[in-house]
Amino acid sequence: MKSPIFLAAFLLTAGGGIASSAPHDPIAGPLPPANTEIGRVARGTAYYCGGIGFVDMGAAVDRPAYYFRRRDGAIIGHCGGYCMADVHHRCRRECPPAGWTCTQRMPAPGRSRR
Protein backbone atom coordinates (compact mmCIF):
# COMPACT_ATOMS: atom_id res chain seq x y z
CA MET A 1 0.00 0.00 0.00
CA LYS A 2 1.35 3.44 -0.92
CA SER A 3 1.75 6.06 1.77
CA PRO A 4 -0.79 8.91 2.08
CA ILE A 5 2.05 11.42 1.60
CA PHE A 6 2.94 9.88 -1.78
CA LEU A 7 -0.71 9.93 -2.84
CA ALA A 8 -1.15 13.58 -1.77
CA ALA A 9 2.03 14.61 -3.60
CA PHE A 10 0.88 12.78 -6.73
CA LEU A 11 -2.56 14.40 -6.68
CA LEU A 12 -1.10 17.88 -6.16
CA THR A 13 1.35 17.38 -9.03
CA ALA A 14 -1.28 15.95 -11.37
CA GLY A 15 -3.77 18.67 -10.49
CA GLY A 16 -1.19 21.39 -11.11
CA GLY A 17 -0.48 19.94 -14.54
CA ILE A 18 -4.12 19.88 -15.45
CA ALA A 19 -4.70 23.44 -14.27
CA SER A 20 -1.69 24.83 -16.12
CA SER A 21 -2.63 23.19 -19.42
CA ALA A 22 -6.33 24.08 -19.22
CA PRO A 23 -7.49 26.55 -21.87
CA HIS A 24 -7.73 30.14 -20.76
CA ASP A 25 -10.81 31.93 -22.07
CA PRO A 26 -10.86 35.61 -22.94
CA ILE A 27 -13.42 37.58 -20.91
CA ALA A 28 -15.97 39.80 -22.68
CA GLY A 29 -16.28 43.41 -21.61
CA PRO A 30 -16.80 46.96 -22.80
CA LEU A 31 -14.31 48.83 -24.96
CA PRO A 32 -12.26 51.63 -23.39
CA PRO A 33 -13.73 55.15 -23.70
CA ALA A 34 -14.11 56.93 -27.05
CA ASN A 35 -11.19 59.26 -26.26
CA THR A 36 -8.69 56.35 -26.47
CA GLU A 37 -7.05 55.13 -29.67
CA ILE A 38 -9.16 51.95 -29.82
CA GLY A 39 -12.28 53.81 -28.73
CA ARG A 40 -11.98 56.10 -31.75
CA VAL A 41 -11.90 53.26 -34.31
CA ALA A 42 -13.86 50.36 -32.82
CA ARG A 43 -17.34 49.59 -31.52
CA GLY A 44 -18.91 46.57 -29.90
CA THR A 45 -17.68 44.03 -27.39
CA ALA A 46 -14.05 43.60 -26.50
CA TYR A 47 -12.47 40.40 -25.21
CA TYR A 48 -9.78 40.67 -22.56
CA CYS A 49 -6.89 38.41 -21.71
CA GLY A 50 -5.08 39.96 -18.78
CA GLY A 51 -3.92 43.42 -19.78
CA ILE A 52 -4.64 42.99 -23.50
CA GLY A 53 -7.96 43.47 -25.26
CA PHE A 54 -9.18 42.29 -28.66
CA VAL A 55 -12.03 43.58 -30.81
CA ASP A 56 -13.15 42.13 -34.15
CA MET A 57 -14.76 44.58 -36.53
CA GLY A 58 -15.53 41.92 -39.16
CA ALA A 59 -12.20 40.22 -39.91
CA ALA A 60 -14.03 37.28 -41.52
CA VAL A 61 -15.12 39.63 -44.31
CA ASP A 62 -11.79 41.47 -44.68
CA ARG A 63 -12.50 44.17 -42.11
CA PRO A 64 -10.12 45.03 -39.26
CA ALA A 65 -9.53 43.42 -35.91
CA TYR A 66 -7.39 45.01 -33.22
CA TYR A 67 -5.44 44.11 -30.10
CA PHE A 68 -5.01 46.94 -27.61
CA ARG A 69 -3.64 47.69 -24.15
CA ARG A 70 -6.42 47.59 -21.62
CA ARG A 71 -4.98 50.32 -19.38
CA ASP A 72 -4.87 53.08 -21.99
CA GLY A 73 -6.62 51.76 -25.14
CA ALA A 74 -3.48 52.03 -27.32
CA ILE A 75 -3.63 49.73 -30.35
CA ILE A 76 -0.80 47.18 -30.30
CA GLY A 77 -1.97 44.91 -33.13
CA HIS A 78 -3.63 45.72 -36.45
CA CYS A 79 -5.11 42.43 -37.69
CA GLY A 80 -7.92 41.06 -39.84
CA GLY A 81 -8.28 42.66 -43.28
CA TYR A 82 -5.11 44.68 -42.65
CA CYS A 83 -3.12 41.45 -42.92
CA MET A 84 -4.09 40.85 -46.55
CA ALA A 85 -1.46 43.38 -47.66
CA ASP A 86 1.03 42.82 -44.83
CA VAL A 87 4.25 43.20 -46.82
CA HIS A 88 6.31 43.80 -43.66
CA HIS A 89 4.98 40.70 -41.84
CA ARG A 90 3.72 42.89 -39.01
CA CYS A 91 0.71 40.62 -38.48
CA ARG A 92 2.95 37.69 -37.55
CA ARG A 93 4.31 39.75 -34.64
CA GLU A 94 1.11 41.48 -33.62
CA CYS A 95 -1.68 38.95 -34.15
CA PRO A 96 -1.76 37.99 -31.37
CA PRO A 97 0.81 40.20 -29.65
CA ALA A 98 3.25 39.00 -27.02
CA GLY A 99 1.41 38.80 -23.73
CA TRP A 100 -1.84 37.39 -25.15
CA THR A 101 -2.05 34.12 -23.23
CA CYS A 102 -5.64 33.06 -23.91
CA THR A 103 -5.97 29.88 -25.91
CA GLN A 104 -9.70 29.85 -26.69
CA ARG A 105 -11.06 31.58 -29.78
CA MET A 106 -13.41 34.53 -29.54
CA PRO A 107 -16.92 34.20 -31.02
CA ALA A 108 -17.61 35.73 -34.40
CA PRO A 109 -19.02 39.27 -34.22
CA GLY A 110 -22.72 39.26 -33.40
CA ARG A 111 -22.64 35.78 -31.86
CA SER A 112 -22.68 35.03 -28.17
CA ARG A 113 -20.46 32.53 -26.39
CA ARG A 114 -22.01 29.34 -25.05
N, C-alpha and C positions, 0 to 999 in steps of 0.2 A: 504494500500500500504506500502511495506517495504521501509525503508530508504536506500538511496544510499550507506551510510557507511556500513550498514549491508551487502548489496549485494557485495560491494567491498571486505569486510573481508571474506565473504563466498567464493568468487572466488579465492582469494589469498590462502586461506586454502586448498581448493579443488585442485587447481593447484599444490601446494606444495606436496600434497599427491600423485598426479599422477606422478610428476617428480621423487619423491624419490623411487617410486615402479617400475619405468620403467626399463626394462632390460638394462644392461650396456654391450656393445659389446667390446670384445678385439679388438685391432687395430693391423693390420698386419705391419710388418717391418722387416728390416734385422737383422740377428744375430749379436752379438758383434764380435769383431775381433778374428782371429784364435789363438791369444796368450792368450785368456781367457779360463777358464775351459770349458765353454759350446762351445766355438769356436773350441776347440780341438776334441770334440766328436760329434758335430751335424752339419748338413747342411740344407739348405732350408730356408723357411720363418718362422719367429718367430711371435708370437701373444703377445701383451703387454697389461697388465692391470695395469695401474699406474707404480710402480717401479718393477713389476714382469713380466718376460717373460715366454713363454711356447713354446716348439717345440716338434712336434710329428714325430718320426722317423719310424713310422709304428706300433703303438701300437695295431691296429686292427688285426695284424698278429703276435702278441707276440714280437714285437720289442720295444725298449725303447721310452719313452717320458720323457721330463725333464721340470721342472720349474727352473728358474734361476733369480738372481738379475740383473736387467737391468744395474745398475751403474758399476758393475765390472765383470759380466758374471759368477759369482760363482753359481754352481748348488745347489739348496735348496730343490729339490724334484726329486727323481728317481721314475718314474712311468711306466706305460705300462707293457711290458713283465716282467720287474723286479718284479712286484707285484704278479706274479704267485707263487713265492716261498718266499713270505714275512712272514717269521715265527715270526718276531718281530713287526709286524703290523705297520711298518714304513710308508707304503703307506696311511694308514688312517690319519696320521698326515701331510704328505707331499703332498698329491694329492687331491685337491689343497692345497698349504701351506697357513698359516694364512697370510692375507693381499691380497689374490686374491679375488677381489670383483666383477669381471665380472660374469654375470649370463647366458650369451649366450654361446653356444657351438662353438668350432672352427670347420672349415670344415675339412674333411678327407684330408690327404696328397694328393697333386696332384689335388685337386678340388678347384675352386675359390668360394668365397662368392658371394651371389646374394642379 
